[in-house]
Amino acid sequence: MEKVLVTGASGYIALHCITELLKNGYAVKGSLRSMNRENEVREAVKKEITDNNLEFCKLDLMSDEGWDSCASDCNYMIHLASPFIVGEPKNENELIKPAKEGTMRALKAAKKAGIKKVVLTSSIVAIAYGHNQKICSSHDWTNTDKDVGAYNKSKTLAEKAAWEFINLPENKDLKMTTIHPGFVMGPLLSNDTMGASASFMARLILGKIPALPDVYMHISDVRDTAMLHVKALKSEASNGKRILTTSTNDYHITKIAKIVKDSGFNKVSTKVMPTFLFRFFALFNLQMKGVLKNIKRGSYETDNGSTVSIFNWKPTPVEKTISDMALSMGKILGK
């Protein structure tokens, strides 16, 4: 039985990756920054499949400790762990340093352990910002010389560092694919509502967002994203590729809100806050300041053609993705 090291095992996408791996006959070693979350992860996974082939190890993006021993008995690695906060940090290095350094620790450990392939979770934000491309593809990169926001910059610089490492002649035996989701939605396996998608959905359902920003979002189904992570492990056609798992078209946030409202949640607001007003409030609110980068980017399309052709991917309809997440969150909130 081949074993996969999944970093950041308690995360929203990671839980779906772990269940997908177990369903496909892999053994999984999940890394946690705090081993206190082991039971939470096991309970989430058990909703989908038995956790007999699941073990855990302790890793921190900012510490060398444990990386070599955690990777030593694994055949593959899915590196999901990356710092995230909603909004802008006071210092961009709060995100950039752990994202970049954690990625390098993961890749160096993978090489030392003789791991066959690393699937690295990047993001559409490493592709679509700091320029005005109307159709973004895997060939595009976010321009970090522009003011694109700390999170977008962290994902871009971490991924660039990863490709530089992989492309060194001495690392030619280590293969890599990067996965680029947009705003990830779909059912939750745990009751953790702290992630970006989960907290947005919870606040929407509870009526705590009285007016929405004038923003467009590319949606990725969490189940599709997990499935593509797992398929990429053994897909030679995806070696050295950047794989987009987003909807081709983006969706205005009001459309997302309407789908949630139509799923039976009447407190959802579909009103839009004028951007000049949003910009004023963002002077006093770091979360809103972060969203301004998305408002500024506006609407664009993505080219996910290579994902469709390599994996024969049929994306889950966006309406189902959003509705399934709303119903899942409704159960957690008791609504």
Order of alpha helices (4+ residues) and beta strands (2+ residues): beta-alpha-beta-alpha-beta-alpha-beta-alpha-beta-beta-alpha-beta-beta-alpha-beta-beta-alpha-beta-beta-alpha-alpha-alpha-beta-alpha-alpha
